[in-house]
Amino acid sequence: MDVIDKRREIYVSTDVETDGPIPGPHSMLALGSAAFNAAGDLIATYSANLVCLPDARPHPDTQAFWDRHPEAWAETRAEPRDPEQVMPEYAAWVENLPGHAVFVAYPAGFDFAWVFWYLHRFAGHSPFAHSAIDIRSYAMATLDVEFRDAGKRNWPPLWRGDGGQPRHVALDDAEEQGRQFCAMLRRDT
């Protein structure tokens, strides 16, 4: 049996797809996480589509977005599962990673709010505690630029990877942003 070194950080790059701006009145449609070590090795992945909350409704602006991306919408609706099953399973997945799990996202303020809310509501706790790394903020500090200049268009080419647009498929986007974050950690330029 492998010993888990909780001093070693595992970066859990996470992306969510939703039908509105905030959890509760709206639903998380899909959750994807890709766990990386600091060297940029992909350790594990987790993904699930979720059944919508019973009293929640899509926000008109978000629904208009999905209307423009029907393939991505269809991906979020394939085999959805109840959040009461998904979130405890996800919490256990995070807790069993081979190190201290650190939530990473672009933008963390959005994705973390959803995951934190859903974890507390359906799993009773968050294995991430109260913190997350925002990739754009990390880029701001690493590049020594103002926040408005820290977007992907200003990143060195090796940080951007393939440079493609997000697919709005949670796991695909989580893996891509995780590779980008690890390139920043390694100071690849």
N, C-alpha and C positions, 0 to 999 in steps of 0.2 A: 504494500500500500504506500502510495506517495505521501510524503509529509507536505502539508500546505504551509508555506512561509508567508504569514500575514504581514511581514514587513515589506515584502516585495509588492510593488503596486502593479495592478492589472487595470488597464484603461478600458472602460466599458463604453465604447462609442455607441450612442443610442439615437434613434430617430423614431418619431411617432407620426402617424397620419391621423387626422382628426376631422370632425365635421363642424368645427367652430373654434373660437379663440380661447375658450376657457373650459376646464372640466366641470361637470355637474349639469349645467344647462345643455351641454353638448357632450359628444361621445368620442372616446379614442377608438379609432377604426383599426389601427395596426400598430404593433410594437416590434421594433427590430433592434437587437444589440449585437455588437461584435466586440469580443474581448481580445485585447492586444497586450503583449508585454512591451517594455520600453524599447526593445530592439526592433519592434514593428512586426513581430511574428503573431499571426492570427492564432489565438488559443482555442476559442470556442465561439459559437453563435447561438442566438436564440431569436425566434420570431413567432408571432401569432397574430392572427386577425381576431378582433373582438366583436361580440354582439353589442349592439348599441344599448345604452342605458334606457330603461323603460319610459322614463318621463322626459328624456332629452329630445331635442329637436335640432336638425341642422341649421346653422346660421346661413342666411341668404347669400352673403358674400363668399363664404366657404363653399356652399353648394355651387355657386357660379364657377368657382375655380375647378371643382370636380367635373362640372359639365364640359369644361374645356380639356379635361384629361380623362376621357372615358376608359382608356386601358388601365391607367393607374387606379381609377375608382374600382374597376372590376377586380384588380388584384387585392384590394382591401376587403372585398366582400366574399372572397373565396374561402369557404369553410370557416366562418367565424365561430369563435368559442366564447363561452360565458366568462366574463372577467373574474367571477368567483373561483373559477378553475385556473385561469391563466395567471393571475397575479401571485397567488401563493407558489405556483410552479416557477414563475420567473424569479421570485425572491429566493427560493431554494437554489435555483441555477446560479444566481449572483453569489450567494453565500458559499457555494461549493467551488468557486473559481480558485485557482492555486495561488492566491495572494490577496492583498487588500484591494477591493474593488473601488475604483474611482470613476464616477459618472462623467462622461465627456460628451458634448453635443455642440451643434452649430444650428441655431442659437440655443444655448443651455437654458436661458430664461424661459423659453417656450417648452422645450421637450422635458426638462426637469420638472416643471410645474405639473404636467400631465402625469408623468410616471410617479412622482411623489404622492399626488392625490390618489391615484388609482391604487398604489401599493398600500397606503394607509387605509383606504376604504375597504379593499378586498383581501389584503394580506395582514392587516393590523400593524404593520411597521414598514420602514424602508431600510434595506441593508446599506444604503448610501448615506444614511444619517441626513444632514441638512446641507450638503455641499455638492458642487459640481464645477467642472472646468468648462468655461465657454471658449471654444476654439478661436473665435475672432478676437476675444480679449487677449488670449495667449499670443496670437499673431501680433497684436498691437504692441505688447511688451517686447516680444522677440525682435520685431522689426524697428522698434523705437519710433513709432509713428502714432498719429492721432487715430482714434477709433474709426473715424470716417474713411481713413486711408488704409485700414487693416482688412478690408474685404478681399475676397479671393482674387479679384482682378489684379490686385497689387502684390500677390504672393510670388515668390520665386517659382520658376517652372517645376522644379522637383517637388514642391509642396502641393501643387495643383493636381498632380497625377495626370489622368487622361484629359482633364479639363472639361469633361462633359457636364451637361446640366443634370441636376438631380432628377432621378426617374420618378420620385414620389412613391417608391416601393421601399418600405421601412428598412428592411435588412440590407438591400443593395446600397441605400444611401448611408446607413450606419457603417458599413464596411469601407466605403469610399472615404468618408470623413475621418474614420479611424486611421486609415493609411496616411491621410493628410496630416493629422495630428502627430503621428509617430515620426513623420518626416521632419516636422517642426522640432520635436524632442531631440532628434539626432542632429539638428541644425543643418540638414541637407539644404543645399542651395544650388 
